[in-house]
Amino acid sequence: MSYRVALIGAGIISRNHLNAMRQMSELSAAAVADIDEERGRTVSGEYGIAYYSDYKEMIRIEKPDIAIIALPHFLHEECAVWCAAQGCHLLLEKPMALSVKQCDTILDAVKAAGVKLMIGHTQHYWPANLQAKALIASGELGKLVAIQDTRHLYYFHHDRPAWFLEKAKAGGGILMNLGAHSIDKIQWLTDSRIRKVKALLSYEGERGDVEGGGCLFLETSSGIPAVVVQSGYAGVPKDETELIFDHGMIRLVSAKGLWVSRNGRYEEVKPQDSLDPFVLQFEDLLRSIRQDAEPDSSGEYARSVIAVLEAVYRSDETGDEQSVDII
Ligand SMILES: NC(=O)c1ccc[n+]([C@@H]2O[C@H](COP(=O)([O-])OP(=O)(O)OC[C@H]3O[C@@H](n4cnc5c(N)ncnc54)[C@H](O)[C@@H]3O)[C@@H](O)[C@H]2O)c1
């Protein structure tokens, strides 16, 4: 069976989804909706799909099997709830919503409609991440004792859509947007949940009212300490995770690869042939629809990332360590 897909939001991430669909015979892109007509029509022209300015009109007319929601974060809840009620399975971009309360509203709507929900936590599908997860699970490097995750990139550049820098629309700054990936990566790689958070954030960006950097001290449900350092200020770009074991280390560098140390120096791990991560993500969603099962990055799972992010902002405000309810 082939599934018809409609895309809501023709922004930066839209082409990753559309390019992945082009590689898959089981999916056909039907239409795109965006309130920015120029952007929507450009994507519609490039991919030969219909354009709508109103996503509700698109869903009513096109009746897609799957809706991809790639909108500013403050619109995720309202759009997901509406599309679920129309009977669409959902691929909702990360972060799932602005709050745990909004996540629960989405989860209730999805359950009531009997549709599947996947959140676009793409970390689960990058080949080097999958290799690292298998290596960790093998136990070959011994006991995991600490994790260090660092991300630097200039967050306030003028090409960044303005909504990303408005707390009310984005839910936060670099931590909400890219910290969501770090928190997800730590939880998913270690098959655990983060249960304690101490955070200190900085607000030195030249635009907007969101944090531009911060340092998080986290503890996983298996008692592993993890440190996340993020900076959106001018600096040297970096996106790297190190996992420290009692018999070795793993170094994971986004879009570059994986290194492992068993004897005091790092050696690169040969990359595996792999499909586009966005194809793997769709395959996971299709598996969940066909087998009536949860995808790897389910709504319940993605809610746990939002619970940690809420604790991050709470900890920064209060100055205290915060516990995260693990469900
Ligand atoms: N998985 C990843 O690695 C990854 C990477 C980038 C972005 N994202 C996520 O994808 C989502 C979108 O991010 P982006 O970078 O594409 O943002 P963007 O600002 O480039 O795109 C959002 C689009 O939504 C449109 N829009 C706004 N309100 C609308 C409405 N009511 N109806 C229809 N269209 C509307 C905007 O005009 C814009 O074109 C966010 O949740 C973001 O965090 C995920």
The ligand as an ORCA input file, in Angstrom:
! r2SCAN-3c Opt
* xyz 0 1
  N      14.698     17.134     13.116
  C      15.584     18.083     12.893
  O      16.782     17.825     12.845
  C      15.081     19.485     12.673
  C      15.864     20.412     11.990
  C      15.322     21.695     11.770
  C      14.065     22.020     12.279
  N      13.362     21.102     12.987
  C      12.034     21.424     13.550
  O      11.109     21.573     12.469
  C      10.119     22.563     12.795
  C      10.154     23.648     11.739
  O      11.434     24.252     11.742
  P      12.026     25.027     10.468
  O      13.465     25.223     10.757
  O      11.606     24.355      9.212
  O      11.258     26.423     10.648
  P      10.901     27.521      9.523
  O      10.571     28.776     10.227
  O      11.957     27.513      8.470
  O       9.582     26.882      8.869
  C       8.319     26.954      9.475
  C       7.315     27.287      8.365
  O       5.999     27.278      8.927
  C       5.254     28.289      8.269
  N       4.056     28.615      9.056
  C       3.960     29.366     10.180
  N       2.693     29.387     10.625
  C       1.972     28.606      9.767
  C       0.599     28.226      9.696
  N      -0.302     28.646     10.604
  N       0.205     27.435      8.673
  C       1.088     27.018      7.737
  N       2.409     27.351      7.740
  C       2.827     28.131      8.747
  C       6.234     29.432      8.133
  O       5.814     30.382      7.147
  C       7.518     28.692      7.763
  O       7.692     28.588      6.354
  C      10.481     23.029     14.213
  O       9.757     22.255     15.128
  C      11.967     22.738     14.317
  O      12.446     22.599     15.643
  C      13.838     19.837     13.168
*
